[in-house]
Amino acid sequence: MTVIVETPIPAAAAAAAPARTFPHRWLGLTAILAATLLNLLDASIVNVAAPAIRGDLGGTAATLQWLSAGYTLALAVGLLTGGRLGDMFGRKRVLMVGLVGFLAASLACGAAGTIELLLAARVVQGEFAAVMVPQCFGLIRDMFGRDMGKAYALFGPAIGLATIAGPVVAGVLVDADLLGTGWRSIFLINLPLGLAAIVLGAKVLPAGAPTVKGLKLDLGGALLAGAGMCLLLVPLVEGRELGWPAWSVAMLVASVPVLGLFAWTQARRARSGRTALVELSVFKKRSYTSGIAFVVVFFGAVTGFSLAVGLFLQLGLGFGPLQASLAMAAWAVGAFVGSGSSAALAPKLGRGVLHLGLATMTIGLVVLWFQFGASAAPGTWALSPALGVFGIGMGMIFVPLFGIITGDLEDHEVGSASGLLESFQQGASALGVAGLGTVFFSQFAIGSGAAESMGAAQTVTGLTVLLTLVAFLVAFGLPKQAKAEH
């Protein structure tokens, strides 16, 4: 379950936005929303479909993790440069290219005859998603000007609903087996939605000129960031299954200097006056570094736990895709309720809403921990109350999080800092899938019984409780109020 949290709009940016609004802005918003939904659905939709994919194409336990982690890793690295492309070549043009590439990759996913081809297509999907997503927020500003708040009033809830609906949609599609497509329908369904976005977007989106001339991409920095993340994640996913060979340990060790070299090159580019992928000045503020730590712990825990629950229900208890999605539906409903309530609570409580959400999540997790430790396997609806409580707490955090993290930043730092947070969010999701997925499969071998899967699920749940408590403590380092409340 991967989430793109709504980017905060600093007061100065809204004031500086053009007063003239675009005549077809609501139609344009529809096209942008469709493009955004493509990314959000594909980020989480494979969690329920993964066992069906493995049953058809084969693969190992690590394969199930890579179906999710490959996409989010590519998205995390690509986001570092995706926003720059819109500045260089125009947001509409880059969005159209991203949409076409994303649909081509979706078609390749749906037509993949081997697991290797599917995994490669998933990585390409993530890269083109990183091209699409940053253009959406810039185009909203171009079309709505000082009325951006009206657009986000619709855009934010739609994003939250799409994010949590992915597993449910996957279960329905796989079980329906439309035209005999089975799991392939979760990728092929992108085609009509994406084509509609392309046709509508081509007609109504503003064809703005490039906003920055002479800007050059830091491709070396992007390659270093990608290499560092791969060196970290590949051994985490593959190492346990292969018995932790020497190369896996060597990769983990090598990831530290490579990521350190990336940070050094970014600082060097900034000192020389060249454009860097990462604005390092924001790290000088303790509240922002605390925010980075919060994002890594929170999204790593939520995404890894989501994958483990989906695998537990299908591989451990033998649920079908539809039955598994129904069992997780309370989670989605709870998250939607929590997202709505946080809009009212955040202005009053500030960062306190994060603590309230984390405490609520912990209650749900503790109940689940006891349920996974029971002697009898749970039925379809037995986990619903606890998952619903967990979802409410999680949803309370989604909406206000980035606004609170950027609360102490200057207006000119917010754009770069928010983009970096999104990249860290995706990287944390990939790390959570790799870490908690590895823990799950270290205690549960595919084909084992329900008892082993319940023990593995209980261990993952216990670790998620610990990570949630760590996030609770880290949250004290965040600004007391969101940017808009200053």
C-alpha positions, 0 to 999 in steps of 0.5 A: 500500500503505497501513498502519494501524500498531498503536497502542501501549498505554501502561502507565498506560492498561492499568493504568487499564483496567477490570478487568471484561471484556465477556462477548462480547468475542471476538465483538465483536473479530471485528466490529471486525476485519471493520471494520478489514479493510474499510479496509485492503483498500480502501486498497491494493486499487486499485493492481492494479485501476487499469489495468483501471478506466481501460480501462473508464471512461477517464481519464488517468495522473493518474486512476490516482494519484487512485484511491489518493491520493483515498482516503488524503487523505480518510482522513488529514484525517478521522482528525483528527476521527474519534476525537472523534466516538466521544467525543461520541456513543459508539463503537458508534453512531459505528462503525455509522454509519461502517460503513453509510456505508462500504458505501454508498460501496463500492456507489457505487464498484462501480456508478460509470458514469464515472471522476468518480463513482468518484473522488468515491465513493472520497473518501467511502469514505475519510471514512467509514473515518476515522469507523470506524477510531478507534472500533475501538481504543477498543472493544477497550479497553472490552471487554478491559480489562486483557487488551488485550494478548490482543486485540492478539496476534490483531489485530496480525498480522491487520492486517499480513496484510490490508494486504499482501494487498490487491494479491493479492486485487485481482488474483484478483478482477479476473481471476475476473470474478465474474458479469461484474463485473470490477474492480467486484468489488473494491468489491462484495466489501465488502458481505458483509463489512461487513454481517456486521460490522454485524449482529454488531456491533449484537448484541454490541458494548457500547453505551457512553455518550459519554465526553466531554460538551460537546466541540465539533469543530474543524471550522474546523481540519479544513477548513484541514488539508484545504485545505492538503493539497489545495493540496499534492497536486492540483498534484503529481498534475495539474501534470506532465500539464498542463505545470505551468500557473501555477495549479498553481505557485500552489497549491503556494505557497499550501499553505505559508501555509494549513498554517501557519495551521492550526498557528497556530489549533491553538496558539491553541485550546490556549492558550485551553483549547479542544480542538484537533485536534492536541496541539502539545505533543508537537512539543516533543520532538525524538524525536517530530518525528523520528518524524513525519519518519520516517513521512512519508519511509518511508510515502511511499516504500513507498506510491509505490513500490508503485503504480509497481511495479503500473503497471509490470507492467501498463501497461509489461509488459502483465501481466494483474491476476492475473499482476501480483498473482502477481509481487508475491506474494513482497512480501506473503509477505516482509512477513508474515515480516518482521512476525513476526520483528520481534516477537521482535527489537524488544525486544532491538534497540529502534530497531535493528530499524528500521535492520535493516529499512531495510538489508534493504529497501535490498538488495532495492531495489538488486537491483531497480534493476539488474533494471530496467536490464537489456536484457530485460524480466523474467518473472512470477517474475524480480522475486520474490526482490528483492521478497521481500527488500524485503518482509521489511525493510518488514515488520520496521518495521511492528509496532514503529514507533509504539511506538518513536516514542512511546517518550519521550512521557508516558502522557497524550500517547500517545493524541493522538500516535498518532492524529496519527501515523496521520494523517501516515501517510495523508497521506504515502501520498497524497504518495508516490503523487502524487510517485513516480507523477508521476516514473513518468509523466514518463518513461513515457507510457501505450501506450509500450513495455517499455523506457520503462517499465523506465527509469521503474521504475528511476528510481522505484526509485533515488529509493526507495533515496534515501528509504530512506537518508534514513529510515535517518538520521532513525531515529537521532533516535528513542527507543532503545526502544519505550514498552512497554520503558521 
